[in-house]
């Protein structure tokens, strides 16, 4: 938990090596097609082994040694990448072909890696400084229980404030910082890599679009068309990028919201009758980071292409006709084309207006917000129902088309949000990515619950102290008897103060019905 963002930047510095080596492996011709996947996996394994010292230095208990070795290793990588970038810029090929253009713009892909390596250099430097300060102060070893977990349990045991604290607009509608909650390393690393993957995808598209527009031979007749295409493309890239950034940020918000609700015993974010197989929980913990990154990239690409297609349709159906003709002529053509749609829309509004004015009884009280669900003018209602029967068939066709368009738009917008099920209720199991999310948060909930961890920590600490003091020694039977009497007295006192716990105790064979009935009566009268 101390190096949460450091792990994310470490993955950000390693990922470009994996991408470059895997792409070179897949594009080479001397590797057979049936072995390319295996060779790509071996390439990823080789990069993982080569960059593993970064993660070892971040996770080691010997902070000072890990900081020194990590600083040397990350600094060497940083200097090597910086020299590679500088000398490659000097020896850059000239020409207008795609490969030369891509190499000249290659610094766009190297800049994030240099930033990640620079962050690691600074981080390892701060680890060395803190390690030296602890050595000079003779600092004691840190306890296993983390500070945020301890403060969270303390916060639960406090009485709630009588007057709620006023929140700002940003806290109410966007995000509220919680000092008692910290994201795990896996989530922070996933978010950093999602931003990195999104940046890489946008950079690829921009480089290729710049090259295409530079090679596009145009004249005066096609100048406007090129400008329309270019402006629509850049607008779709900007909108899709902004949408993807919001979706990546929502991963942190939804993770914290779901975990906090599970800690409070509220399972409203889980499907009904949900029962997770432990195997799927562990698999979800393993698969989630890769799935989230892949869904982010695919969600951006698909949404960007759809936005580009819709933008072109708007340009050719609205902007170009208006520029070629007068606005009143274009508006008249649009009105003729949409006359049927407006007629059906007017019928829908007419039915709702009649239902509200004529076919519902008046409010029973002036303070009521709406009319009661009670029919009025029943004969007129049955006559209107008869005449509108066949009209509603036509309205149903339009409603079906609208439902299809809305469903497609919602699914497209939330394609990268795997914390939300795209399938309807009852078919959530078919959405494997959503079950990956459920498995991940359920496994995290079972292993990172602060109340459970605090209890286990105190129990382990008390047990170790008791064993050291000899309280559980078998050679001395008198302390055992005293402890047994003391435990029974505490049990009796707890049950007297909380009678409902009697019914929750484990029932033994010698317990008769009279004792259970007596306990039930006490619990109900309490």
Secondary structure, 3 states (H helix, E strand, C coil): CCCHHHHHHHHHHHHHHHHHHHHHHHHCCCCCHHHHHHHHHHHHHHHHHHHHHHHHHHHCCCHHHHHHHHHHHHHHHHHHHHHHHHHHHHCCCCCCCHHHHHHHCCHHHHHHHHHHHHHHHHHHHHHHHHHHHHHHHCCCCCCCCCHHHHHHHHHHHCCCCCCCCCCCHHHHHCCCCCCCCCCCHHHHHHHHHHHHHHHHHHHHHHHHHHHHHHHCCCCCCCHHHHHHHHHHHHHHHHHHHHHHHHHHHHHHHHHHHHHHHHHCCCCCCCCCCCCCCHHHHHHHHHHHHHHHHHHHHHHHHHHHHHHHHHHHHHHHHHHHHHHHCCHHHHHHHHHHHCHHHHHHHHHHHHHHHHHHHCCECCCCCCCCCCCCCCECCHHHHHHHHHHCHHHHHHHHHHHHHHHHHHHHHHHHHCCCCCCCCCCCCCCHHHCHHHHHHHHHHHHHHHHHCHHHHHHHHHHHHHHHHHHHHCCCCCCCHHHHHHHHHHHHHHHHHHHHHCHHHHCCCCCCCCCCHHHHHHHHHHHHHC
